[in-house]
Amino acid sequence: QVQLAETGGGSVQPGGSLRLSCVASGFSFAIRAMGWYRQAPGKLRELVARISRGGITNYGDSVKGRFTISGDNAKNMVWLQMNSLNADDTAVYYCYANLLTGDDCWGQGTQVTVSS
C-alpha cells in the first residue's frame, strides 16, 4: 500500500498563488507517476497535473501556463505551484499515485478556495 499526505491548501484572493505538497510513504517504490486531481462541488474529478518518475508532465487544459508540477523521486514528493488563481480553481485537490500494478492511490484531499 501507498499512503499519500497533502499539505498547502487554503484560501487566497483571485490572482494569488498557493503551493501544494504531497509525500508518499509505504510501498513508494511501486509508484509510476504522481499528480493532482481536483473536484469542485457538483463537478466531476478532473486532472490538474501529473508527473512520471521520468519527469514527463501533463496538465489539464484549464491550468496550462498557470500551474507547475514538480517532483523529487528520492523524497517521494510532488509539489504543485499554482499561480494566477481564479474562482474556477476552487475545489478539493487530491494527490494521487499511479502504481506499477495499474492501481491508483489517493490522498484525503486539501481544500483550495479562491475568493475575494
N, C-alpha and C positions, 0 to 999 in steps of 0.2 A: 504494500500500500504506500501511497504517496500522500503526504499531508501538505496543504498549502495555507499560508498565513499572509493576509494582505494588511497593509497599513497605508495611511496617507490620504484617506478620503476627508471630506469636509465641505464647508460652504465657501463660495467665492463669488465675487461680483463678475458680471459679464466683462469679457476681455482679460480676465485674470488667468492665473496659472496654478496648477496643482501637480504634484508628483506622487504617483502610487508606487508602492514596493510590494513585492511578493517573494517569499522564501519557501523553498520546497524542502521537505525532510522525509525520512523514511527511505524507500527504495528509489531514491532520486537518480540512481544510475540508469534506471529504465526510462527516463524521460527523453522523448524525441524532440519535443518542442514545448514552449510555454507561451502564454499570452494572456490577453484580456478580452472578455466579452462584457457587454453591458445590457441591462434590461430596464427600460423605463416603464412606468405604470401603463398598463393596457397595451403594451407593445411586446413583440417577440424579442427574445435574446438575440443580439447581433454581435458579430465580430468587430472588435475595435482594432486589435493589433496582435501579431503573432511573430515569434522569432524561433527559428530552429536552432538546434545545437551547433549547426554550421554557420549561424549568423544570418541566414536568409530571413528577410522580414516581409510581412504582408500587412496591409492596412485596410480597414473599411473605408469606403469611398467618402463618407461624411467627415472623416478625421484626417485624411491625407493633407499633408502640409502644415498641420497644426499639432499633431501628436507624434511623439517619437518613442519607440520601444527600444530598450537595450537590455543586455543580459550579461551575466558572469557565470560561466559554466562551473567554475571551481567553487563558487559560493552557492550555486543552485538558486540564483536570484534573477529576477527581472524587474525592470522599472518602466513606468510609463510616464513620460513627461507630457503634460497636457497644457498647451498654450492657447491663447485666444478663445477661451471657453465662452460658450453661449448657452442659453436656456435649453436648447435641444440636447445638450450634453448631460443634462440632469438625469441620473439613473443610478442603479446599483451596479457597481463594477465588480466583476468576478474574475479572479485569477484562475487560469486553468493550465493543466499539463496534459499533453498528449503522450501516451506511453508507447513503447515499442510493441506492446501487445495489441495496440489499436484502441485501447480504452482511454477515456478521458477522466481526469480527476478535477475537482472543483474546490475552490476556497469558499468561505462563508459569505463573501461579498462585503464591499465597503460603499457607503453612500457618498455620492458626489452631487452637490446641489449648487446650481448656478442661478443666482437671483440678485436683483438689485434691492 
